[in-house]
Structures are given as C-alpha cells and as structure tokens.
C-alpha cells in the first residue's frame, strides 16, 4: 500500500511503480469513481480497437503502453517457429 498527500493545488502524486504497473503516462486521462466511500481511479478507454489493413489484423490505439519492442519480438519468434515447424504445440 502506498500513501500520498493532496498538495495545495488539489493534486495527488501516484507513485512511479503504480503508474508503471497500470501504464499511466503523462497525459493519460483518468476517471474518478466513487465506490463505497472510496475514490478509485480508472484510466479512460482510448477507443483502442482491431481492424484489418491490407489483409493484416492491426491494433489501433492513441497510445500504447508496455514494452512494445519485446512483445513484437516475442510474436515474431513464435511465428518463425511455427513456419519452420518448431512450435511446441
């Protein structure tokens, strides 16, 4: 559990490990939700969706969070293994 203070301008700092875990980057819009006497933050949906472009399924989003390079490399390696018949399935 992390704690923070409300500053003179009404701002609350979300600790970096929590921001990183939830993909909250500068400019990320959040909703404040009241739940059972508590305040919860929810990242707003950025209308991310999938669409087909030139026969390829593409993820379309305003922003992407996480280690995209690592994800792309992992998917690429899995495809190569499947093509070469080296997949474990």
C-alpha positions in Angstrom: 0.0 0.0 0.0 1.3 3.4 -0.9 0.3 6.8 0.5 0.4 10.3 -0.9 -0.7 13.7 0.1 -3.1 16.2 -1.6 -1.0 19.3 -2.4 -2.1 23.0 -2.2 -3.5 22.7 -5.8 -5.5 19.5 -5.1 -3.1 17.2 -6.9 -2.2 13.8 -5.7 1.1 12.1 -6.8 0.7 8.5 -7.9 3.9 6.7 -7.1 6.0 5.6 -10.1 5.8 1.9 -9.6 2.0 2.1 -9.6 2.0 4.4 -12.7 4.3 1.9 -14.5 2.2 -1.1 -13.5 -1.0 0.5 -14.9 0.6 2.2 -17.9 -0.2 5.7 -16.6 2.0 8.1 -18.6 1.9 11.9 -18.6 -1.3 13.0 -20.4 -3.2 9.8 -19.6 -6.8 10.8 -18.8 -8.3 9.1 -15.7 -11.8 8.9 -14.3 -12.5 9.4 -10.6 -15.1 6.9 -9.4 -16.7 6.9 -6.0 -17.1 3.4 -4.6 -18.4 2.6 -1.1 -17.0 5.7 0.4 -13.7 5.4 -1.5 -12.3 7.2 -4.6 -10.9 5.0 -7.4 -9.1 6.0 -10.5 -9.7 4.3 -13.8 -7.7 5.0 -17.0 -10.1 6.2 -19.7 -10.6 4.0 -22.6 -8.8 5.4 -25.6 -11.1 3.7 -28.2 -8.4 1.1 -28.9 -9.7 -1.5 -31.5 -8.6 -4.0 -34.0 -9.1 -3.5 -37.8 -7.9 -5.2 -40.9 -5.5 -3.3 -43.1 -4.2 -4.8 -46.3 -5.3 -8.2 -45.0 -3.4 -7.9 -41.7 -5.1 -7.5 -38.3 -3.8 -4.3 -36.7 -4.3 -2.9 -33.2 -5.2 0.8 -33.5 -4.9 3.0 -30.4 -4.0 6.6 -29.5 -1.2 5.4 -27.2 0.5 2.1 -26.4 1.8 1.1 -23.0 4.2 -1.6 -22.1 7.3 -2.9 -23.7 6.1 -3.0 -27.3 9.5 -3.9 -28.7 9.6 -7.0 -26.5 6.1 -8.0 -27.4 6.8 -7.7 -31.2 10.0 -9.7 -30.9 8.2 -12.5 -29.0 5.4 -12.7 -31.5 7.9 -12.7 -34.4 9.8 -15.5 -32.8 6.6 -17.5 -32.3 5.7 -17.1 -36.0 9.1 -18.1 -37.2 9.0 -21.2 -35.0 5.5 -22.1 -36.4 6.6 -21.6 -40.0 9.7 -23.8 -39.5 7.6 -26.4 -37.7 9.5 -25.9 -34.5 6.5 -24.9 -32.4 5.9 -27.0 -29.2 2.1 -27.4 -29.8 
